[in-house]
Amino acid sequence: MNKEQIEDIIKDLKKRGYEVQYKTYTGNSVSFCCNEHVFAVIDYEGAKPVVGMGIRIGYRTTFNQKDVDWLNSITDRWEIYKYCISFSSTVESEEELEKLLLHCIEYF
């Protein structure tokens, strides 16, 4: 992936009506907030970019076995600490990255 593809994904999130804030580029990494969740795409120019996520859990958020199974399917390590689910995952393509971001934004 390249910077332009990341920008396209972020623009698509905005077009869908999601609020994107605090977009910061450092080297070949980008971090941003979207709907109170924090995302970091690390080494997006590498073969398999790493996506770090901090998903805010609100008082109306449910978290059940389906969520545990989904997290276990995309990462081997995740944690919940003080109203936040933190994990990282690798993605193969721009489409997979966008699908992962949308799932987190729409579901949590």
TIRO-2110 file (N, C-alpha, C; in Angstrom, 1 decimal):
// TIRO-2110
0.8, -1.2, 0.0, N, 1, A
0.0, 0.0, 0.0, CA, 1, A
0.9, 1.2, 0.0, C, 1, A
0.3, 2.3, -0.4, N, 2, A
1.0, 3.6, -0.4, CA, 2, A
0.2, 4.7, 0.3, C, 2, A
0.7, 5.8, 0.5, N, 3, A
0.1, 6.9, 1.2, CA, 3, A
-1.2, 7.3, 0.5, C, 3, A
-1.3, 7.3, -0.8, N, 4, A
-2.5, 7.7, -1.5, CA, 4, A
-3.6, 6.7, -1.2, C, 4, A
-3.3, 5.4, -1.1, N, 5, A
-4.4, 4.4, -0.8, CA, 5, A
-4.9, 4.6, 0.6, C, 5, A
-4.0, 4.9, 1.5, N, 6, A
-4.5, 5.2, 2.9, CA, 6, A
-5.4, 6.4, 2.9, C, 6, A
-5.0, 7.5, 2.2, N, 7, A
-5.8, 8.7, 2.1, CA, 7, A
-7.2, 8.4, 1.5, C, 7, A
-7.2, 7.5, 0.4, N, 8, A
-8.5, 7.1, -0.2, CA, 8, A
-9.4, 6.4, 0.9, C, 8, A
-8.8, 5.6, 1.7, N, 9, A
-9.6, 4.9, 2.7, CA, 9, A
-10.2, 5.9, 3.7, C, 9, A
-9.3, 6.8, 4.1, N, 10, A
-9.8, 7.9, 5.1, CA, 10, A
-10.8, 8.8, 4.5, C, 10, A
-10.7, 9.1, 3.2, N, 11, A
-11.7, 9.9, 2.5, CA, 11, A
-13.0, 9.2, 2.4, C, 11, A
-12.9, 7.9, 2.2, N, 12, A
-14.1, 7.0, 2.1, CA, 12, A
-14.8, 7.0, 3.4, C, 12, A
-14.1, 6.9, 4.5, N, 13, A
-14.7, 6.9, 5.8, CA, 13, A
-15.5, 8.2, 6.0, C, 13, A
-14.9, 9.4, 5.6, N, 14, A
-15.5, 10.7, 5.8, CA, 14, A
-16.8, 10.7, 4.9, C, 14, A
-16.7, 10.2, 3.7, N, 15, A
-17.9, 10.2, 2.8, CA, 15, A
-19.0, 9.4, 3.4, C, 15, A
-18.7, 8.3, 4.2, N, 16, A
-19.7, 7.5, 4.8, CA, 16, A
-20.3, 8.2, 6.0, C, 16, A
-19.8, 9.4, 6.4, N, 17, A
-20.3, 10.2, 7.5, CA, 17, A
-19.6, 10.0, 8.8, C, 17, A
-18.5, 9.3, 8.8, N, 18, A
-17.7, 9.1, 10.0, CA, 18, A
-16.8, 10.3, 10.2, C, 18, A
-16.6, 10.6, 11.5, N, 19, A
-15.8, 11.8, 11.9, CA, 19, A
-14.3, 11.3, 12.0, C, 19, A
-13.4, 11.8, 11.2, N, 20, A
-12.0, 11.5, 11.2, CA, 20, A
-11.3, 12.7, 11.8, C, 20, A
-10.4, 12.5, 12.8, N, 21, A
-9.7, 13.5, 13.4, CA, 21, A
-8.2, 13.2, 13.6, C, 21, A
-7.4, 14.2, 13.9, N, 22, A
-6.1, 14.0, 14.3, CA, 22, A
-5.2, 13.1, 13.4, C, 22, A
-5.3, 13.2, 12.1, N, 23, A
-4.6, 12.4, 11.2, CA, 23, A
-3.1, 12.8, 11.3, C, 23, A
-2.2, 11.9, 11.6, N, 24, A
-0.8, 12.2, 11.7, CA, 24, A
0.1, 11.2, 11.0, C, 24, A
0.9, 11.7, 10.1, N, 25, A
1.9, 10.8, 9.4, CA, 25, A
3.2, 10.9, 10.0, C, 25, A
3.9, 9.8, 10.2, N, 26, A
5.2, 9.7, 10.7, CA, 26, A
6.0, 8.7, 9.9, C, 26, A
6.9, 9.1, 9.1, N, 27, A
7.5, 8.1, 8.2, CA, 27, A
6.5, 7.4, 7.3, C, 27, A
6.5, 6.0, 7.4, N, 28, A
5.5, 5.3, 6.6, CA, 28, A
4.4, 4.7, 7.5, C, 28, A
4.0, 5.5, 8.5, N, 29, A
2.9, 5.2, 9.4, CA, 29, A
2.0, 6.3, 9.5, C, 29, A
0.7, 6.0, 9.7, N, 30, A
-0.3, 7.0, 9.9, CA, 30, A
-1.2, 6.6, 11.1, C, 30, A
-1.6, 7.6, 11.9, N, 31, A
-2.5, 7.3, 13.0, CA, 31, A
-3.6, 8.4, 12.9, C, 31, A
-4.8, 7.9, 13.3, N, 32, A
-6.0, 8.8, 13.3, CA, 32, A
-7.0, 8.3, 14.2, C, 32, A
-8.0, 9.2, 14.5, N, 33, A
-9.1, 8.9, 15.3, CA, 33, A
-10.3, 8.9, 14.4, C, 33, A
-11.2, 8.0, 14.6, N, 34, A
-12.5, 7.9, 13.9, CA, 34, A
-13.6, 7.4, 14.8, C, 34, A
-14.6, 8.3, 15.0, N, 35, A
-15.7, 7.9, 15.9, CA, 35, A
-15.2, 7.4, 17.3, C, 35, A
-14.3, 8.2, 17.9, N, 36, A
-13.7, 7.9, 19.2, CA, 36, A
-12.8, 6.7, 19.3, C, 36, A
-12.5, 6.1, 18.2, N, 37, A
-11.6, 4.9, 18.2, CA, 37, A
-10.3, 5.4, 17.6, C, 37, A
-9.2, 4.8, 18.0, N, 38, A
-7.8, 5.2, 17.6, CA, 38, A
-7.3, 4.1, 16.7, C, 38, A
-6.8, 4.5, 15.5, N, 39, A
-6.2, 3.5, 14.5, CA, 39, A
-4.8, 4.0, 14.2, C, 39, A
-3.9, 3.0, 14.0, N, 40, A
-2.6, 3.3, 13.5, CA, 40, A
-2.2, 2.3, 12.5, C, 40, A
-1.9, 2.7, 11.3, N, 41, A
-1.4, 1.8, 10.2, CA, 41, A
0.1, 2.0, 10.2, C, 41, A
0.8, 0.9, 10.6, N, 42, A
2.2, 1.0, 10.7, CA, 42, A
2.9, 0.2, 9.5, C, 42, A
3.9, 0.9, 8.9, N, 43, A
4.6, 0.3, 7.8, CA, 43, A
3.6, -0.1, 6.7, C, 43, A
2.8, 0.9, 6.3, N, 44, A
1.9, 0.7, 5.2, CA, 44, A
2.5, 0.4, 3.9, C, 44, A
3.8, 0.7, 3.7, N, 45, A
4.5, 0.4, 2.5, CA, 45, A
5.1, -1.0, 2.5, C, 45, A
5.0, -1.7, 3.6, N, 46, A
5.5, -3.0, 3.7, CA, 46, A
4.6, -4.1, 3.1, C, 46, A
5.1, -5.3, 3.1, N, 47, A
4.3, -6.4, 2.4, CA, 47, A
3.0, -6.6, 3.2, C, 47, A
3.0, -6.6, 4.5, N, 48, A
1.8, -6.8, 5.3, CA, 48, A
1.8, -5.7, 6.4, C, 48, A
1.1, -4.6, 6.1, N, 49, A
1.0, -3.5, 7.1, CA, 49, A
0.3, -4.0, 8.4, C, 49, A
0.8, -3.4, 9.5, N, 50, A
0.2, -3.7, 10.8, CA, 50, A
-0.7, -2.6, 11.1, C, 50, A
-1.9, -3.0, 11.6, N, 51, A
-2.9, -2.1, 12.0, CA, 51, A
-3.1, -2.2, 13.5, C, 51, A
-2.8, -1.2, 14.3, N, 52, A
-3.0, -1.2, 15.7, CA, 52, A
-4.3, -0.4, 16.0, C, 52, A
-5.1, -0.9, 16.9, N, 53, A
-6.4, -0.3, 17.2, CA, 53, A
-6.7, -0.2, 18.6, C, 53, A
-7.3, 0.9, 19.0, N, 54, A
-7.8, 1.1, 20.3, CA, 54, A
-9.3, 1.4, 20.2, C, 54, A
-10.2, 0.4, 20.5, N, 55, A
-11.6, 0.6, 20.3, CA, 55, A
-12.2, 0.9, 21.6, C, 55, A
-12.9, 2.1, 21.7, N, 56, A
-13.5, 2.5, 22.9, CA, 56, A
-14.8, 1.8, 23.1, C, 56, A
-15.0, 1.3, 24.3, N, 57, A
-16.2, 0.5, 24.7, CA, 57, A
-17.1, 1.5, 25.5, C, 57, A
-18.2, 1.8, 24.9, N, 58, A
-19.2, 2.6, 25.6, CA, 58, A
-20.1, 1.8, 26.5, C, 58, A
-20.9, 2.5, 27.3, N, 59, A
-21.7, 1.8, 28.3, CA, 59, A
-22.9, 1.0, 27.6, C, 59, A
-23.1, 1.3, 26.3, N, 60, A
-24.2, 0.6, 25.6, CA, 60, A
-23.6, -0.5, 24.7, C, 60, A
-22.3, -0.7, 24.7, N, 61, A
-21.6, -1.7, 23.9, CA, 61, A
-21.7, -3.0, 24.5, C, 61, A
-22.1, -4.0, 23.7, N, 62, A
-22.1, -5.4, 24.2, CA, 62, A
-20.9, -6.1, 23.7, C, 62, A
-20.4, -7.0, 24.5, N, 63, A
-19.2, -7.8, 24.2, CA, 63, A
-19.5, -9.2, 24.5, C, 63, A
-19.6, -10.1, 23.5, N, 64, A
-19.9, -11.4, 23.8, CA, 64, A
-19.0, -12.4, 23.1, C, 64, A
-19.4, -13.7, 23.1, N, 65, A
-18.5, -14.7, 22.5, CA, 65, A
-18.3, -14.5, 21.0, C, 65, A
-19.3, -13.9, 20.3, N, 66, A
-19.1, -13.6, 18.9, CA, 66, A
-17.9, -12.6, 18.7, C, 66, A
-17.9, -11.6, 19.6, N, 67, A
-16.8, -10.7, 19.5, CA, 67, A
-15.4, -11.3, 19.8, C, 67, A
-15.4, -12.2, 20.8, N, 68, A
-14.2, -12.9, 21.2, CA, 68, A
-13.7, -13.7, 20.0, C, 68, A
-14.6, -14.4, 19.4, N, 69, A
-14.3, -15.3, 18.2, CA, 69, A
-13.7, -14.4, 17.1, C, 69, A
-14.4, -13.3, 16.8, N, 70, A
-13.9, -12.4, 15.7, CA, 70, A
-12.5, -11.9, 16.0, C, 70, A
-12.3, -11.4, 17.2, N, 71, A
-10.9, -10.9, 17.6, CA, 71, A
-9.9, -12.1, 17.5, C, 71, A
-10.2, -13.2, 17.9, N, 72, A
-9.3, -14.4, 17.8, CA, 72, A
-9.0, -14.8, 16.4, C, 72, A
-9.9, -14.5, 15.5, N, 73, A
-9.7, -14.8, 14.1, CA, 73, A
-8.8, -13.9, 13.4, C, 73, A
-8.6, -12.7, 13.9, N, 74, A
-7.7, -11.7, 13.2, CA, 74, A
-6.4, -11.4, 14.0, C, 74, A
-6.3, -11.8, 15.2, N, 75, A
-5.1, -11.5, 16.0, CA, 75, A
-4.9, -12.6, 17.1, C, 75, A
-3.7, -12.8, 17.5, N, 76, A
-3.5, -13.8, 18.6, CA, 76, A
-3.3, -13.1, 19.9, C, 76, A
-3.4, -11.8, 20.0, N, 77, A
-3.3, -11.1, 21.3, CA, 77, A
-4.2, -9.9, 21.3, C, 77, A
-5.0, -9.8, 22.2, N, 78, A
-5.9, -8.6, 22.4, CA, 78, A
-6.1, -8.4, 23.9, C, 78, A
-6.5, -7.2, 24.3, N, 79, A
-6.8, -7.0, 25.7, CA, 79, A
-7.9, -5.9, 25.9, C, 79, A
-8.5, -6.0, 27.0, N, 80, A
-9.5, -5.0, 27.4, CA, 80, A
-8.9, -4.3, 28.7, C, 80, A
-8.9, -3.0, 28.7, N, 81, A
-8.4, -2.2, 29.8, CA, 81, A
-9.1, -0.9, 29.9, C, 81, A
-9.8, -0.6, 30.9, N, 82, A
-10.5, 0.7, 31.2, CA, 82, A
-11.2, 1.1, 29.9, C, 82, A
-12.3, 0.4, 29.6, N, 83, A
-13.2, 0.8, 28.5, CA, 83, A
-12.6, 0.8, 27.1, C, 83, A
-11.5, 0.1, 26.9, N, 84, A
-10.9, 0.0, 25.6, CA, 84, A
-10.4, -1.4, 25.2, C, 84, A
-10.7, -1.8, 24.0, N, 85, A
-10.2, -3.0, 23.5, CA, 85, A
-9.0, -2.7, 22.6, C, 85, A
-7.8, -3.2, 22.9, N, 86, A
-6.6, -2.9, 22.1, CA, 86, A
-6.1, -4.2, 21.5, C, 86, A
-5.7, -4.1, 20.2, N, 87, A
-5.2, -5.2, 19.5, CA, 87, A
-4.5, -4.7, 18.2, C, 87, A
-3.7, -5.6, 17.6, N, 88, A
-3.1, -5.3, 16.3, CA, 88, A
-3.3, -6.5, 15.4, C, 88, A
-3.3, -6.2, 14.1, N, 89, A
-3.5, -7.2, 13.1, CA, 89, A
-2.8, -6.8, 11.8, C, 89, A
-2.4, -7.8, 11.0, N, 90, A
-1.8, -7.5, 9.7, CA, 90, A
-2.9, -7.6, 8.6, C, 90, A
-2.7, -6.8, 7.6, N, 91, A
-3.7, -6.8, 6.5, CA, 91, A
-3.0, -7.1, 5.2, C, 91, A
-3.6, -7.8, 4.3, N, 92, A
-3.0, -8.1, 3.0, CA, 92, A
-3.2, -7.1, 1.9, C, 92, A
-4.3, -6.3, 2.0, N, 93, A
-4.7, -5.4, 0.9, CA, 93, A
-5.4, -4.2, 1.4, C, 93, A
-5.6, -3.3, 0.5, N, 94, A
-6.4, -2.1, 0.8, CA, 94, A
-7.8, -2.4, 1.2, C, 94, A
-8.4, -3.4, 0.4, N, 95, A
-9.8, -3.8, 0.7, CA, 95, A
-9.9, -4.4, 2.1, C, 95, A
-8.9, -5.2, 2.5, N, 96, A
-9.0, -5.9, 3.8, CA, 96, A
-8.8, -4.8, 4.9, C, 96, A
-8.0, -3.8, 4.7, N, 97, A
-7.8, -2.8, 5.7, CA, 97, A
-9.1, -2.0, 5.8, C, 97, A
-9.8, -1.6, 4.7, N, 98, A
-11.0, -0.9, 4.8, CA, 98, A
-12.1, -1.7, 5.5, C, 98, A
-12.2, -3.0, 5.2, N, 99, A
-13.2, -3.9, 5.8, CA, 99, A
-13.0, -4.0, 7.3, C, 99, A
-11.7, -4.1, 7.7, N, 100, A
-11.4, -4.1, 9.1, CA, 100, A
-11.8, -2.9, 9.9, C, 100, A
-11.4, -1.7, 9.3, N, 101, A
-11.7, -0.4, 9.9, CA, 101, A
-13.3, -0.3, 10.0, C, 101, A
-14.0, -0.6, 8.9, N, 102, A
-15.4, -0.4, 8.9, CA, 102, A
-16.1, -1.3, 10.0, C, 102, A
-15.6, -2.5, 10.1, N, 103, A
-16.2, -3.4, 11.1, CA, 103, A
-16.0, -2.9, 12.5, C, 103, A
-14.9, -2.4, 12.8, N, 104, A
-14.6, -1.8, 14.1, CA, 104, A
-15.5, -0.5, 14.4, C, 104, A
-15.6, 0.3, 13.4, N, 105, A
-16.3, 1.6, 13.5, CA, 105, A
-17.8, 1.3, 13.6, C, 105, A
-18.3, 0.4, 12.8, N, 106, A
-19.8, 0.2, 12.7, CA, 106, A
-20.2, -0.7, 13.9, C, 106, A
-19.4, -1.7, 14.3, N, 107, A
-19.9, -2.6, 15.3, CA, 107, A
-19.7, -2.2, 16.7, C, 107, A
-18.6, -1.5, 17.0, N, 108, A
-18.3, -1.1, 18.4, CA, 108, A
-18.7, 0.4, 18.6, C, 108, A
END
